[in-house]
Amino acid sequence: MRRGTIAAVSRKAPAQHLRDLVRLRRVRDRIDREHAQPLDVEALARGVGMSAGHLSRQFRRAYGESPYSYLMTRRIERAMALLRRGDLSVTEVCFTVGCSSLGTFSTRFTELVGVPPSVYRRQAAGATEGMPSCVARTVTRPVRNREAPEPGPP
């Protein structure tokens, strides 16, 4: 390989990395905006001109979790707010936040929050009453990557 070719590849790699980061940010912003819509990795990848595999690898490298995991975290955060309100059933909340399977929703909710949605709904009914919404969001934000604390004795 000629010396000029190596230099061109070296210069090209950081530029490509920056372009990928911009596209990853677009994907993350779209998930944040459209979390209640039916989204899948293939559609997200098509929207930024990447393959699904490349998007998943790069997203995990940049944000520490897969696009699907990030999407589910956004949905669970919204579900927590709706469950705290108390005027919707767990099933209604599940479909409102964009999940199509109550089982998957309940499993992921329990992984992130540490308790099933129905238990959370009962416990959270008055927990944030009188608290500014910005503080309530911070205090009740789910822990990502299955780091919910083990449920202790009641």
Stockholm file with secondary structure:
# STOCKHOLM 1.0

chainA/1-154         MRRGTIAAVSRKAPAQHLRDLVRLRRVRDRIDREHAQPLDVEALARGVGMSAGHLSRQFRRAYGESPYSYLMTRRIERAMALLRRGDLSVTEVCFTVGCSSLGTFSTRFTELVGVPPSVYRRQAAGATEGMPSCVARTVTRPVRNREAPEPGPP
#=GR chainA/1-154 SS CCHHHHHHHHHHHHHHHHHHHHHHHHHHHHHHHHTTSCCCHHHHHHHHTCCHHHHHHHHHHHHSSCHHHHHHHHHHHHHHHHHHHCSSCHHHHHHHTTCSCHHHHHHHHHHHHSSCHHHHHHHHTTTTTTSCHHHHHHHHCCCSTTCCCCCCCC
#=GC SS_cons         CCHHHHHHHHHHHHHHHHHHHHHHHHHHHHHHHHTTSCCCHHHHHHHHTCCHHHHHHHHHHHHSSCHHHHHHHHHHHHHHHHHHHCSSCHHHHHHHTTCSCHHHHHHHHHHHHSSCHHHHHHHHTTTTTTSCHHHHHHHHCCCSTTCCCCCCCC
//
